């Protein structure tokens, strides 16, 4: 598979900006337990608190997001990679942003 993440990020950020809920997502890889999803969020848009998969990471392709869990808040910016906490967590776009979520599910 050869995928242009920059082009995909641009496409989904444009879709998020025109969507009433301010977000757009696309599953780019599903291989057994591994899933990778591009998620675009406009500034202020949030993914409400939800359960964590057994293992996951978040890479910011563009923008800046706030990853929150009961005991911490992390701001993650373009080019940064962060492990997703293994507890309930949420994500809010501080500015228009696109992230690559990599998750391993049982």
N, C-alpha and C positions, 0 to 999 in steps of 0.2 A: 504494500500500500504506500502510495506517495501522496501526501496531503499538504497543501499550502495553508498553514495555520493563520498566517497574516491575512490572506484573502478571506478565509472563513470567518475570522474575527471581525473584519470590516463588514462583511455581509450580514452577520448577526447583530452587530451593533446598529447598523442601519435599520434592521428589522425591529430591534428593541425600541429604537427611537420613534418608530411609527406605530408601535403596538400600544394599546390602551393600558396594559399592565406593566409596560416598561421593561420587558425582558424577552429574550429569545434563546433557545437552546437547541443543540444538535448533538446526538450521539454519534461520535466519529469512529469509535472502535468498541466492538463487543466480541471478546474472545474468551470463552469459558467464563471464569469468575472475574476477569478484568474488563472494566468499562472506562472509557474516556469520553467526556462530554465537554463541549464548548458551551459556555453560558455567558450571554451578554446581558448587562443590567445598566439601565440609565441611572444617573446620580439620584440617590435617595431611595432607590428600589431595593427591596430586601427579599431574601429567602428566609421565611420564618424559621424559628427554631425547629430542628428535626434531629432524629437519631443518626448516629454515625455508623458507617459500615465498619467491618473489622479492620480495614486499613485503607487510608486515603490520603491524597495530597492535593494541594491547590496551587496552581501556577498562574500568576497574573500575566496575561499576554499584553494587556494595555489598561491603563487607569490605576485606580487605587480602591481597595475594598477593606472593610472592617469585618474580621472573623471573630465572633463572640462565643464564649462558653460561660458556664456559671461562674468560673473563677478567674477568667482573663479575657482581655480584648487585645487583638493584634491587628495593626494596620499592615497591609501587604500591598506593595507597589509593583509597577511594571518590571518584569524580569525576575521577581522574587518567587521562591517556592517555599511552601510551608506545609508541614504535616497537619492534617485535620485532627482535632482532638477526638479522643475515643469516647466522648460524652455528647449529650445533646448540644447543638451549636446552631448558630445562625450566620448569615452573610448579608452585609449591606454595602452597596456601592457608594463610596464617598464621592466619586466622580464617575462619569460614564466609563464603564469597564467591561473587559472580556477576560474570563478565566478559563483555564483548562482544569477540569476536575478529573482526577484519576482515582478510581475506587476498585477495591477487590471485595467482592461479596461472596458469602458462603454459598 
